[in-house]
Amino acid sequence: MVFVFFCVSGVLGSMSRHPALTTCENAPEATRSLERDVLLLGKTLSAYPGTVIVVGNDWPLYYDLRNLREAGHGFGRRVVNVLNTVGGTKEQAVLDFLANRDDPFVILASRDFEFTHRTASSRIDVDQERGFDEITRAALEVHLRGFGTRATTHLSDDDILRATVATVALRKARNFRSPLRAHQDVAFQRRLAQMLFDTKREES
């Protein structure tokens, strides 16, 4: 599986660009329609069934995953998750998302968002006026071809579920995994009950 992070600012249908803490200071307001970007990206990824999209612009602060899929119909069902960009830069949100995953990734990033050398090798900068065009499309395909079968192998339902699960939930699931396998352990019930109690306390 390959994650494609869509961090391109602009407007799509009823979803407008909202001010964000992660936008560079003095960056011009991004009001360009992303309809063409979405359609071209969806068409590009159709040849790579192992890819999924994580939305990382300003919309996730205001719209849920269902609305994002409806407005970005050109993406199809490839939108599997969103970035949590509250309290940090979009680059840090990408790195946090990947903290418990080992999947390859590529970032499509508007220049008005704060990205640094840390993600330079996996990032394709998108011009604010041209958007995701044939030039950036060609650059994306270079990355995807480099991932080989990770990008071209069809994903299973389990793969999609794993991509859709939030990072926090994924971390908790890994904590549960070891004791669940040890079902013959005499202390299993006690340990599992304690984990469930701790998780419930964290969420309250």
C-alpha angles and dihedrals in degrees: 000000000000124000118217111196111209104206098158117135122221144083128301119182109303091347108098130186110268126198109268135193089228096060116106116257114266092010112155118252111270110224101148116128113250096200093106092044092053094047093048093047091048090050091048094050093048087083090053108057091175093069128096131184128236112192112224109166124094099289099084088067089063109021134050127232093265092056091047091053092048096048093041094049089149087070091057114199092329093103101096104158148359134229123250101229098169112123100008148041124291089247091057090047089056092049092047090050090053095043094101097030132079098197121127117250146183128204126217102200135182114224091236090070123081111257127151142188089287091081099024095113092053099038133094112196114222118211113235094228102037096037120187099348138156092286094055090040090058090048091051092051090053088058094045094048088051090059090060116188092002087073099036103044115097113247124241125226088256090055092052091047091051091050092049097049113099117249093246091052090047091054091050091048090056089051089054095045100077098050091043090058090049093065091146092058109114090219093050098103092047094049093045092049090052092050092050090049093049092048093050091049092051092052095048 
